[in-house]
Every structure is written in structure tokens, then in C-alpha cells.
Amino acid sequence: MSRPLPYPDLYTLKDRSRLPPALQTALFELGKAIREGTLHPEQIDAFRVALAELPASAVVDAAGVISKCAKLNWRVDWSTCSQPSEQSVFDELKRDLPEGLLSVKAPFLTKELRLMQTPPHLCWLFAYHDSGYVRQMAMHLINMPPASPFDVGTLVYRMNDWVAAVRKAALDSAKRLLPLTDTAVIADSALFLLDYSKHLIRWDPEARALVDTAMQRSECLAAIIELICESRDGTGAKGLKALLPNEDLDPHIPTLAAEASQPHLRALAMQILLSGEVSWIDGYKPGLIEDYRGRFMQERNVVCRPLGLKVDLDFWIEAAASDKSASVRKLAADALIARRETASPALDALALQLCTDRNEAVAERARFYLEKRSSEPVMN
């Protein structure tokens, strides 16, 4: 079932909209001013402020609504566009563009090109125009770093545009602007991009490497880890799983194990610390396997790498045993069983404590550990 649209629609004759009312109004007023030639800087500022309120994850839903709300695709007066004077104005404006950027003679784009080349710049608005020529020019003429997570999402979204020329222009702009973008802006968009980038099929490996490099800066990665620790929904888990192949994540694993707000995030980080290896799913293996019900299915391809961090196992077993989540305490009990031949008296005392755990699965594991300890020679 599709999720309900959150806001009332104000200007496009639909019942509901994906854009907040303030942004709808700003878009409508901005588009009207552009059509009537009465554009004021305050209208652009209102649009940019309202757009900055959107998270990066809204770019997919908002992409098809922004141009409709602003009515960017107004009727073209072809009789005016065919006049030689209009063509000469267009040629003059196009002179500053790189050769081959706009290969067609398109005098009907003169108004958009003028607006994007002269202050105030409206490239972030025209990036959502239905015309690929306009989107291409907008991506090329953007000269300011993304000021909000939604702007970062716009760059990534256009690097996956269905028009190849738009993708190239967006990639060129991202090369210039992402290194200049504020760390907090990239971090706020990272949880969405880490998951969303896996579903992009048109962008090339260079674009993916560019986004990954921007998110893997040390100060940016620390901010992403803080957001994962504070996350209350599934985006934190998706982001963490996407970061597992990155070895720069390893120093942050103890922080996640101790401070993540969600139990399954603490459990994942604790499992990495106690096992000493990081594993993740990378697609599926070729061929099919038969499950216990006699059905054939694909086998997941599990990739592992050693944890690049020295860990005090006794300390983290005790930390896991005192966690408020049963899923984390079970990991502590499993670690006790795995170390039963070399366990210390402190771990034996910890097992006695877990025997009275309110979760039966944890208590049963602790009792199993003590039984094995009493029947096996102790090797301290």
C-alpha cells in the first residue's frame, strides 16, 4: 500500500501534495513572477528557505511536483521566438557556455538561460524543469555549493537523470561543488544517499566514487555515526550496513555498540566487536539452492573482512551482559560459550548473573556455559 500524501494541495488541482504548504506557495509565487517578469530577490529567498526544510529523502517524491507547482513549462510564444532578434539574444547568452553544451538552436529557452546566467541565480529551481536542455544548463551553471541536504540530493538525483547530457553536467558540477560543501550538510543527507545510491542504475562509477569520497571524509564520517546513534527509524540500520565495507568505520564500532539508541544497531556493532570480523551481504551467488521446504532460492553472497581494531573481549562481554536489550545480552552469553575453555573467574561470575536473566534464551545459554565449565578442564 502506498503511503498517504502528507499535505493539502494548494495549486495543482489535486487533493494532496508531497510539498509543505510554505514551499508550494513559494514555488507558485516564484513561477508567476518569472512568467510576468516581476521577479524579486525576496521571492527567491523564500523559495530557497522553504526548500532547505525538506530532507534529502524527499527529492524523489518532490522531483515531479516542483515544476508543476511553479508551472515552469509555460506556453511558448513561437512567433516571438522565431524572430531574428530573439535568436541573436539567445546566441549571445549561449556564447559563455562550453562548446557543445547546448547543441540545438533553441531561442525558446532564452528566458530560462538569462535567468540562470544573471543574478539572482535560479539554477536550483530549473534543475527540476521538464526540458532536458534546461536541466542540462541548470546543472552546468550552478556555482554555489549545496546549502541543504535537499540540494545534495538534487545533485545525486540529476547524476542519475535519464538524459545522458544532464548526467554529465551534474557530474561536472558535483566535482566542483561537493568538496566545498559543508560537512554537516553532507552528513544530514548521507543516511538517505547510502541506501538510495544502491538503486541508481544510470549513474556511472565515477559519480558513485565521488559521492562515496564526500561521505568518507573523517569529519563527515564522525557526523554520520552520530546520526546513526541517534536514529529512531530504519535509516540508521540501512546506513550502517552500507558503511560496513568501509574500513574507516572500524574505530567508530565501539561508539555504536555503547551509544546507539536502537537495540539492533547495538547488537550489530557488538557482534562485530565480539567476533572480530565484519560481514555484509553483497548480492547473490550464481545458481539456486533448495531450502528445507523444497523450494529453490538464491543464496546470498556474504563477504567478510577482519576488524581493524584491537578489542578487549572481557570488557565488551561484560558491557553486552549489562545491556538493557535481550538481543545484546544473548550475544554476551554466546561469547561466554565460545570462550568457555579459556574463561576467567570474572566471566564465570558474569555467567552466574546471567542465569537469573529475565529472558529465558539468555538464562539458558548461561546455564549451558556453566554446565560445560564444570565438565571440562579449566585452561586459564
For each residue, the residues with C-beta under 8 A, 3 or more apart:
1:
2:
3:
4: 16
5: 9 15 16 17 18
6: 16 18
7: 16 17 18 19 20 21 24
8: 15 16 17 21
9: 5 12 13 14 15 16 17 24
10: 17 21 24 25 28
11: 24 27 28 69
12: 9 17 65 68 69
13: 9
14: 9 17
15: 5 8 9
16: 4 5 6 7 8 9
17: 5 7 8 9 10 12 14 24 65 69
18: 5 6 7 58 61 62 65
19: 7 23 24 27 54 62 65 66 69
20: 7 23 24 50 53 54
21: 7 8 10 24 25
22: 25 26 50 53
23: 19 20 26 27 47 50 51 53 54 69
24: 7 9 10 11 17 19 20 21 27 28 69
25: 10 21 22 28 29 50
26: 22 23 29 30 43 46 47 49 50 51
27: 11 19 23 24 30 31 47 66 69 70 125
28: 10 11 24 25 31 32 69 70 71
29: 25 26 32 33 43 46
30: 26 27 33 34 39 43 44 46 47 70 125
31: 27 28 34 35 69 70 71 72
32: 28 29 35 36 71
33: 29 30 36 37 38 39 40 43
34: 30 31 37 39 70 111 115 122
35: 31 32 71 74
36: 32 33
37: 33 34
38: 33
39: 30 33 34 43 44 115 120
40: 33 43 44
41: 44 45 120
42: 45 46
43: 26 29 30 33 39 40 46 47
44: 30 39 40 41 47 48 120 122
45: 41 42 48 49
46: 26 29 30 42 43 49 50
47: 23 26 27 30 43 44 50 51 125
48: 44 45 51 52 124 147
49: 26 45 46 52 53
50: 20 22 23 25 26 46 47 53
51: 23 26 47 48 54 124 148 150 151
52: 48 49 147 148 150 151
53: 20 22 23 49 50
54: 19 20 23 51 58 59 62 148 149 150
55: 58 149 150 188 189 192
56: 59 149 150 152 153 188 189 192 193
57: 60 153 192 196 235
58: 18 54 55 61 62 150 153
59: 54 56 62 63 150 153 154 156 157
60: 57 63 157 196
61: 18 58 64 65
62: 18 19 54 58 59 65 66 128 150
63: 59 60 66 128 157
64: 61 67 68
65: 12 17 18 19 61 62 68 69
66: 19 27 62 63 69 70 72 125 128
67: 64 70 71 72 73 128 129 130
68: 12 64 65 71
69: 11 12 17 19 23 24 27 28 31 65 66
70: 27 28 30 31 34 66 67 125
71: 28 31 32 35 67 68 74
72: 31 66 67 125 126 128 129 130 134
73: 67 129 130 131
74: 35 71
75:
76: 81 108
77: 80 81
78: 81 82 108
79: 82 83
80: 77 83 86
81: 76 77 78 86 107 108 110
82: 78 79 86 87 107
83: 79 80 86 87
84: 87 88
85: 88 89
86: 80 81 82 83 89 90 107 110
87: 82 83 84 90 91 105 107
88: 84 85 91 92
89: 85 86 92 93 107 110 114
90: 86 87 93 94 105 106 107 109 110 113
91: 87 88 94 95
92: 88 89 95
93: 89 90 96 110 113 114 117
94: 90 91 97 102 113
95: 91 92
96: 93 117
97: 94 101 102 137 140
98: 101 140
99:
100: 103
101: 97 98 136 137 140 165 169
102: 94 97 106 109 133 136 137
103: 100
104: 133
105: 87 90
106: 90 102 109 133
107: 81 82 86 87 89 90 110
108: 76 78 81
109: 90 102 106 112 113 131 133 134 137
110: 81 86 89 90 93 107 113 114
111: 34 114 115
112: 109 115 116 126 129 134 137
113: 90 93 94 109 110 116 117 137
114: 89 93 110 111 117 118
115: 34 39 111 112 118 122 126
116: 112 113 121 122 123 126 137 138 141
117: 93 96 113 114 141
118: 114 115
119:
120: 39 41 44
121: 116 124 141 142 143 144
122: 34 44 115 116 125 126
123: 116 126 127 138 139 141 142 143
124: 48 51 121 127 138 142 151 154
125: 27 30 47 66 70 72 122 128 138
126: 72 112 115 116 122 123 129 134 135 137 138
127: 123 124 135 138 139 142 154 158
128: 62 63 66 67 72 125 135 154
129: 67 72 73 112 126 134 135 138
130: 67 72 73 134
131: 73 109 134 135
132: 135 136 161 163 165 166
133: 102 104 106 109 136 137
134: 72 109 112 126 129 130 131 137 138
135: 126 127 128 129 131 132 138 139 158 161 163 166 169
136: 101 102 132 133 139 140 163 165 166 169
137: 97 101 102 109 112 113 116 126 133 134 140 141 169
138: 116 123 124 125 126 127 129 134 135 141 142
139: 123 127 135 136 142 158 166 169 170 172 173
140: 97 98 101 136 137 169 172 173
141: 116 117 121 123 137 138
142: 121 123 124 127 138 139 173 177
143: 121 123
144: 121 147 177
145: 177 178 180 181 182
146: 149 151 152 154 155 177 178 181 185
147: 48 52 144 151 185
148: 51 52 54 151 152 185
149: 54 55 56 146 152 153 185 188 189 192
150: 51 52 54 55 56 58 59 62 153 154 189
151: 51 52 124 146 147 148 154 155 185
152: 56 146 148 149 155 156 178 181 185 186 189 193
153: 56 57 58 59 149 150 156 157 189 192 193
154: 59 124 127 128 146 150 151 157 158
155: 146 151 152 158 159 170 173 174 177 178
156: 59 152 153 159 160 174 193 196 197 200 203 207 211
157: 59 60 63 153 154 160 161
158: 127 135 139 154 155 161 166 167 169 170
159: 155 156 167 170 171 174 200 203 207
160: 156 157 167 200 201 202 203 207
161: 132 135 157 158 166 167 170 202
162: 166 202
163: 132 135 136 166 167
164: 167 168
165: 101 132 136 168 169
166: 132 135 136 139 158 161 162 163 169 170
167: 158 159 160 161 163 164 170 171 202 203 204 207
168: 164 165 171 172
169: 101 135 136 137 139 140 158 165 166 172 173
170: 139 155 158 159 161 166 167 173 174
171: 159 167 168 174 175 203 204 206 207 210
172: 139 140 168 169 175 176
173: 139 140 142 155 169 170 176 177
174: 155 156 159 170 171 177 178 207 210 211
175: 171 172 178 179 210
176: 172 173 179 180
177: 142 144 145 146 155 173 174 180 181
178: 145 146 152 155 174 175 181 186 210 211 214
179: 175 176 214
180: 145 176 177
181: 145 146 152 177 178 185 186 214
182: 145 185 186
183: 186 187 217 219 220 223
184: 187 188 223
185: 146 147 148 149 151 152 181 182 188 189
186: 152 178 181 182 183 189 190 214 215 217 220
187: 183 184 190 215 220 223 224 227
188: 55 56 149 184 185 227
189: 55 56 149 150 152 153 185 186 192 193
190: 186 187 193 194 215 220 224 227 239
191: 194 195 224 227 228 231 235 236 238 239
192: 55 56 57 149 153 189 195 196 235
193: 56 152 153 156 189 190 196 197 211 215
194: 190 191 197 215 238 239 242 243
195: 191 192 198 199 235 238 239 242
196: 57 60 156 192 193 199 200
197: 156 193 194 200 208 211
198: 195 242
199: 195 196
200: 156 159 160 196 197 203 208
201: 160
202: 160 161 162 167
203: 156 159 160 167 171 200 207 208
204: 167 171 207 208
205: 208 209
206: 171 209 210
207: 156 159 160 167 171 174 203 204 210 211
208: 197 200 203 204 205 211 212
209: 205 206 212 213
210: 171 174 175 178 206 207 213 214
211: 156 174 178 193 197 207 208 214 215
212: 208 209 215 216
213: 209 210 216 217
214: 178 179 181 186 210 211 217 220
215: 186 187 190 193 194 211 212 220 221 224
216: 212 213 220 221 246 248
217: 183 186 213 214 220 221
218: 221 222 248
219: 183 222 223
220: 183 186 187 190 214 215 216 217 223 224
221: 215 216 217 218 224 225 243 246 248 249 252
222: 218 219 225 226 252
223: 183 184 187 219 220 226 227
224: 187 190 191 215 220 221 227 228 239 243
225: 221 222 228 229 249 252 255 256
226: 222 223 229 230
227: 187 188 190 191 223 224 230 231 236 239
228: 191 224 225 231 236 239 240 256 260 265
229: 225 226 236 255 256 259 260 261 265
230: 226 227 236 261
231: 191 227 228 235 236 237 239 261 262 265
232: 236 261 262
233: 236
234: 237 238
235: 57 191 192 195 231 238 239
236: 191 227 228 229 230 231 232 233 239 240 260 262 265
237: 231 234 240 241 262 264 265 268
238: 191 194 195 234 235 241 242
239: 190 191 194 195 224 227 228 231 235 236 242 243
240: 228 236 237 243 244 256 265 268 269
241: 237 238 244 268 280
242: 194 195 198 238 239
243: 194 221 224 239 240 246 249
244: 240 241 249 278 279 280
245: 280 282 303 305
246: 216 221 243 249
247: 250 305 308
248: 216 218 221 251
249: 221 225 243 244 246 252 253 278
250: 247 253 278 307 308 309
251: 248 254 309
252: 221 222 225 249 255 256
253: 249 250 256 257 269 272 273 307 309
254: 251 257 258 269 273 309 316
255: 225 229 252 258 259
256: 225 228 229 240 252 253 259 260 265 266 268 269
257: 253 254 260 266 269 270 272 273 316 319 320
258: 254 255 266 319
259: 229 255 256
260: 228 229 236 256 257 265 266 269
261: 229 230 231 232 265
262: 231 232 236 237 265 266
263: 266 267 323 324 325 327 328
264: 237 267 268 327
265: 228 229 231 236 237 240 256 260 261 262 268 269
266: 256 257 258 260 262 263 269 270 323 325 328
267: 263 264 270 271 325 327 328 331
268: 237 240 241 256 264 265 271 272
269: 240 253 254 256 257 260 265 266 272 273
270: 257 266 267 273 274 316 319 320 323 328 331 332
271: 267 268 274 275 331
272: 253 257 268 269 275 276 277 278 307
273: 253 254 257 269 270 276 307 309 311 316
274: 270 271 311 313 316 317 320 331 332 334 335
275: 271 272 307
276: 272 273 306 307 311
277: 272 304 305 306 307
278: 244 249 250 272 304 305 306 307
279: 244 302 303 304 305
280: 241 244 245 302 303
281: 300 301 302 303
282: 245 301 302 303
283: 300 301
284: 298 299 300 301
285: 298 299 300 301
286:
287: 298 299
288: 296 297 298 299
289: 296 297 298 299
290: 294 295 296 297
291: 294 295 296 297
292:
293:
294: 290 291
295: 290 291
296: 288 289 290 291
297: 288 289 290 291
298: 284 285 287 288 289
299: 284 285 287 288 289
300: 281 283 284 285
301: 281 282 283 284 285
302: 279 280 281 282
303: 245 279 280 281 282
304: 277 278 279
305: 245 247 277 278 279
306: 276 277 278
307: 250 253 272 273 275 276 277 278 311
308: 247 250
309: 250 251 253 254 273
310:
311: 273 274 276 307 316
312: 315 316
313: 274 316 317 335 339
314: 317 318 344 346 347
315: 312 318 319
316: 254 257 270 273 274 311 312 313 319 320
317: 274 313 314 320 321 332 335 336 339 347 350
318: 314 315 321 322 332 346 350
319: 257 258 270 315 316 322 323
320: 257 270 274 316 317 323 328 329 331 332 335
321: 317 318 329 332 333 350 353 354
322: 318 319
323: 263 266 270 319 320 328 329 332
324: 263
325: 263 266 267 328 329
326: 329 330 357 358 359 361 362
327: 263 264 267 330 331
328: 263 266 267 270 320 323 325 331 332
329: 320 321 323 325 326 332 333 354 357 359 362
330: 326 327 333 334 359 361 362 365
331: 267 270 271 274 320 327 328 334 335
332: 270 274 317 318 320 321 323 328 329 335 336 350 354 362
333: 321 329 330 336 337 351 354 362 365 366 369
334: 274 330 331 337 338 365
335: 274 313 317 320 331 332 338 339
336: 317 332 333 339 340 343 347 350 351 354 365 366 369
337: 333 334 340 365 368 369 372
338: 334 335
339: 313 317 335 336 342 343 347
340: 336 337 343 369 372 373 376
341: 376 378 379
342: 339 379 380
343: 336 339 340 347 348 373 378
344: 314 347 348 380
345: 348 349
346: 314 318 349 350
347: 314 317 336 339 343 344 350 351
348: 343 344 345 351 352 370 373
349: 345 346 352 353
350: 317 318 321 332 336 346 347 353 354
351: 333 336 347 348 354 355 366 369 370 373
352: 348 349 355 366 370
353: 321 349 350 356 357 366
354: 321 329 332 333 336 350 351 357 362 363 365 366
355: 351 352 363 366 367 370
356: 353 363
357: 326 329 353 354 362 363 366
358: 326
359: 326 329 330 362 363
360: 363 364
361: 326 330 364 365
362: 326 329 330 332 333 354 357 359 365 366
363: 354 355 356 357 359 360 366 367
364: 360 361 367 368
365: 330 333 334 336 337 354 361 362 368 369
366: 333 336 351 352 353 354 355 357 362 363 369 370
367: 355 363 364 370 371
368: 337 364 365 371 372
369: 333 336 337 340 351 365 366 372 373
370: 348 351 352 355 366 367 373 374
371: 367 368 374 375
372: 337 340 368 369 375 376
373: 340 343 348 351 369 370 376 378
374: 370 371
375: 371 372
376: 340 341 372 373
377:
378: 341 343 373
379: 341 342
380: 342 344
